Amino acid sequence: MKTLEEGVYYLFYRDSKTSKKCFIGIKYPGIDSTPFIIIGGRRSKEIYNFIIQLLDNNGIKYSILEDDNKKLLELPLATGLATSIFLLTVYSSLKPLKYATSLEKMILGKMPLTKYFVTITQLATELSNHLERKNMQYSKQALDREAAKTASKMLIQLIKGIEK
């Protein structure tokens, strides 16, 4: 795959006939960065299709590179940040599209308390750094799994509180 520009978010998706081998993730600030978070399995296809539909329906411009069953989308900064938060939110959810409206609201700038979503994402990164020092394990994503699960549950509770 050809490298796009540095300093933007890259959403990547790998499709497969076997849903267990599908995965979606996001990288920042460049294409060669360690993925921030990766979600695998059946959920990844649902999430990818939803994100593409959301971008198209709202006229958000993005670039796409395809290589066999791999797709790489270059997302604008604000959209990429919102997508990162959304992927972190649904990381611990078996029904990720239950929180789909939150991504749309974030992208359109209609989500209240957005700065706290960013704060929880930063907290996840710091917690991940703390846990990695304790566990010293190698991971394919920047966030430690336990840190991602914890932040995911916090974000889900925040969304539930906002939607009441």
C-alpha positions in Angstrom: 0.0 0.0 0.0 1.1 3.5 -0.8 1.8 5.8 2.2 -0.6 8.7 2.6 0.4 11.9 4.5 1.5 12.0 8.1 -0.5 13.7 10.9 -4.0 12.3 10.0 -6.0 9.3 11.3 -6.0 6.1 9.3 -8.9 3.7 9.7 -8.0 0.2 8.5 -10.2 -2.8 7.8 -9.4 -6.3 6.8 -12.3 -8.4 5.4 -12.4 -12.2 5.4 -14.8 -14.9 4.5 -14.4 -16.1 8.1 -15.8 -13.4 10.4 -13.3 -14.3 13.1 -10.4 -13.1 10.9 -12.0 -9.7 10.1 -10.7 -6.7 12.1 -10.9 -2.9 12.2 -8.6 -0.4 13.9 -7.3 3.1 13.8 -3.8 4.7 13.6 -2.6 8.1 14.5 -0.5 10.3 13.6 0.8 8.3 10.6 0.3 5.2 8.6 3.2 3.5 10.3 2.0 4.2 13.8 1.0 1.4 16.2 -2.7 1.0 16.0 -4.5 2.8 18.8 -7.1 0.1 19.1 -8.2 -3.0 17.1 -11.5 -4.7 17.2 -11.9 -8.2 15.6 -14.6 -10.5 14.6 -18.1 -10.1 13.3 -18.5 -6.7 15.0 -15.7 -5.3 12.9 -17.6 -5.7 9.6 -20.7 -4.1 11.1 -18.7 -1.2 12.4 -16.8 -0.6 9.2 -20.0 -0.6 7.1 -21.6 1.8 9.5 -18.7 4.2 9.4 -18.6 4.2 5.6 -22.3 4.8 5.4 -22.1 7.6 8.0 -19.3 9.4 6.2 -21.1 9.1 2.9 -24.5 10.2 4.3 -22.9 13.3 5.9 -20.7 14.3 2.9 -17.5 13.8 4.9 -14.5 13.6 2.5 -12.1 10.7 3.0 -9.5 8.9 0.9 -9.5 5.2 0.5 -6.9 2.7 -0.6 -7.7 -0.9 -1.3 -5.4 -3.8 -1.5 -7.1 -7.2 -1.9 -9.2 -7.6 1.2 -7.5 -4.7 3.1 -8.9 -1.2 3.1 -7.3 2.0 4.5 -9.2 5.2 4.9 -7.6 8.6 5.5 -9.9 10.5 7.8 -9.9 14.2 8.6 -8.6 15.0 12.1 -11.9 15.7 13.9 -13.6 12.7 12.2 -10.6 10.5 13.1 -10.7 11.6 16.7 -14.4 10.9 16.9 -13.9 7.5 15.3 -11.1 6.6 17.7 -13.4 7.5 20.6 -16.2 5.5 19.1 -14.0 2.4 18.6 -12.8 2.7 22.2 -16.4 3.0 23.3 -17.6 -0.1 21.6 -14.5 -2.2 22.4 -16.3 -4.0 25.3 -19.7 -4.1 23.6 -21.2 -7.1 21.8 -23.7 -4.8 20.1 -21.5 -1.9 18.9 -24.2 -0.2 16.7 -26.2 0.4 19.9 -23.9 3.4 20.3 -23.8 4.4 16.6 -25.7 7.7 17.2 -22.9 8.9 19.5 -20.4 8.8 16.6 -22.7 10.7 14.3 -23.3 13.3 17.0 -19.5 13.7 17.6 -18.8 14.0 13.9 -21.5 16.6 13.5 -20.4 18.5 16.6 -23.7 17.9 18.4 -22.5 15.7 21.2 -22.5 17.4 24.6 -19.5 17.0 26.9 -17.2 15.9 24.1 -14.1 17.1 26.0 -14.8 14.4 28.6 -14.8 11.7 25.9 -11.3 13.0 24.9 -10.3 13.0 28.6 -11.4 9.4 29.0 -9.4 8.5 25.9 -6.3 10.2 27.4 -6.9 8.4 30.7 -7.0 5.1 28.8 -3.6 5.8 27.3 -2.1 6.7 30.7 -3.7 3.6 32.3 -2.3 1.5 29.5 1.2 2.9 30.1 0.9 2.1 33.8 -0.4 -1.5 33.2 2.2 -2.2 30.5 5.0 -1.3 33.0 3.4 -3.8 35.4 2.7 -6.6 32.9 5.5 -6.0 30.3 3.6 -7.6 27.5 3.7 -7.1 23.8 0.5 -6.0 22.1 -0.6 -5.3 18.6 -2.4 -2.1 19.7 -1.2 0.9 21.7 -3.8 0.4 24.4 -3.5 -2.4 26.9 -6.6 -4.6 26.7 -7.6 -4.0 30.3 -7.2 -0.3 30.0 -9.3 -0.3 26.8 -12.1 -2.4 28.5 -12.1 0.0 31.5 -12.3 3.1 29.3 -14.9 1.5 27.1 -17.2 0.9 30.1 -16.6 4.5 31.3 -17.5 5.9 27.9 -20.6 3.7 27.6 -21.8 4.9 31.0 -21.2 8.6 30.0 -23.2 8.0 26.8 -26.1 6.4 28.8 -26.0 9.3 31.2 -26.2 11.9 28.4 -29.0 10.1 26.6 -31.3 9.9 29.7 
